[in-house]
Amino acid sequence: METFVQTYARSVNTCHIDLAKSLWKQDGAVSFIHPLGYEHSFAEVAQHFYLDTMDVLFSKRELIPKHLRCAQYGDTAVLEFEWDCYATARKDGSAVHMRDGNRRS
């Protein structure tokens, strides 16, 4: 579980779509909630979260997962974690700190 989440964080930090693709189902049975939206397939996650949000808005990203929780239901698991994300805004180079729940400090 921790390795999976760390790989996910690395995919976000680098905006590496191929790495992300190795983590997400490709058949459309995906939902993903992030601070700027809700996606319904890996194609939407790749475009709207990785590219349009993380890559376009930030020149640097450091997603730090914490407090991992996992519940298994047969052959399905739900993985949940809290996070901090430190980033540098592309538009002006300002430092940004986001936390789960879209709270900013």
C-alpha positions as CSV (number, residue, x, y, z in Angstrom):
1,M,0.0,0.0,0.0
2,E,2.7,2.5,0.9
3,T,4.7,1.7,-2.2
4,F,1.6,2.3,-4.3
5,V,0.9,5.6,-2.7
6,Q,4.5,6.8,-3.0
7,T,4.5,5.8,-6.7
8,Y,1.3,7.8,-7.1
9,A,2.9,10.8,-5.4
10,R,5.9,10.5,-7.7
11,S,3.6,10.4,-10.7
12,V,2.0,13.6,-9.5
13,N,5.2,15.3,-8.6
14,T,6.7,14.6,-12.1
15,C,3.4,14.8,-14.0
16,H,4.5,11.4,-15.5
17,I,1.4,10.1,-17.4
18,D,3.0,6.7,-18.3
19,L,3.8,6.1,-14.6
20,A,0.2,7.2,-13.7
21,K,-1.2,4.9,-16.3
22,S,0.5,2.0,-14.6
23,L,-1.5,2.8,-11.4
24,W,-5.0,3.5,-12.7
25,K,-7.6,1.2,-14.3
26,Q,-7.9,1.9,-18.0
27,D,-11.5,0.6,-18.6
28,G,-13.3,3.7,-17.4
29,A,-14.3,2.4,-14.0
30,V,-12.5,5.2,-12.2
31,S,-13.6,8.2,-10.1
32,F,-11.2,10.8,-8.7
33,I,-12.0,13.8,-6.6
34,H,-9.3,16.6,-6.4
35,P,-9.3,20.2,-5.3
36,L,-10.4,21.5,-8.7
37,G,-12.8,18.8,-9.9
38,Y,-14.1,15.3,-10.2
39,E,-13.0,12.9,-12.9
40,H,-14.7,9.8,-14.2
41,S,-12.1,7.9,-16.2
42,F,-8.3,7.7,-16.4
43,A,-8.4,9.8,-19.6
44,E,-10.1,12.6,-17.6
45,V,-7.7,12.2,-14.7
46,A,-4.7,12.4,-17.0
47,Q,-6.0,15.4,-18.9
48,H,-7.8,17.4,-16.2
49,F,-5.7,16.6,-13.1
50,Y,-2.2,15.7,-14.3
51,L,-1.9,18.0,-17.3
52,D,-4.5,20.9,-17.0
53,T,-4.1,21.3,-13.2
54,M,-0.8,20.0,-11.9
55,D,1.4,20.6,-14.9
56,V,-0.1,23.9,-16.2
57,L,-0.5,25.6,-12.9
58,F,2.7,24.5,-11.1
59,S,6.3,24.4,-12.2
60,K,7.2,22.3,-9.1
61,R,5.1,19.9,-7.1
62,E,5.8,17.9,-3.9
63,L,2.8,15.8,-2.9
64,I,3.3,14.2,0.5
65,P,0.8,11.5,1.5
66,K,0.2,10.8,5.1
67,H,-2.2,8.8,7.3
68,L,-2.8,6.0,4.8
69,R,-5.9,3.8,5.3
70,C,-7.0,0.8,3.3
71,A,-10.2,-1.3,3.3
72,Q,-10.6,-4.4,1.3
73,Y,-13.9,-5.7,-0.1
74,G,-13.3,-9.0,-1.9
75,D,-11.1,-8.2,-4.9
76,T,-11.6,-4.5,-4.5
77,A,-9.8,-2.1,-2.1
78,V,-10.4,1.5,-1.2
79,L,-7.3,3.4,-0.4
80,E,-7.6,6.7,1.4
81,F,-4.9,9.2,2.6
82,E,-4.5,12.7,3.7
83,W,-1.9,14.9,2.0
84,D,0.1,18.1,1.9
85,C,1.3,19.5,-1.4
86,Y,3.9,22.1,-1.7
87,A,4.2,23.7,-5.1
88,T,5.5,26.7,-7.1
89,A,3.0,28.6,-9.2
90,R,3.9,29.0,-12.8
91,K,2.3,32.4,-13.2
92,D,4.4,34.2,-10.6
93,G,6.8,31.7,-8.9
94,S,4.9,32.0,-5.6
95,A,5.0,29.2,-3.1
96,V,1.7,27.3,-2.6
97,H,0.8,24.9,0.2
98,M,-2.4,22.9,-0.2
99,R,-3.7,20.3,2.2
100,D,-6.4,17.6,1.9
101,G,-9.8,19.3,2.0
102,N,-8.4,22.2,-0.1
103,R,-7.4,24.1,3.0
104,R,-4.5,26.4,2.5
105,S,-1.9,27.7,4.9
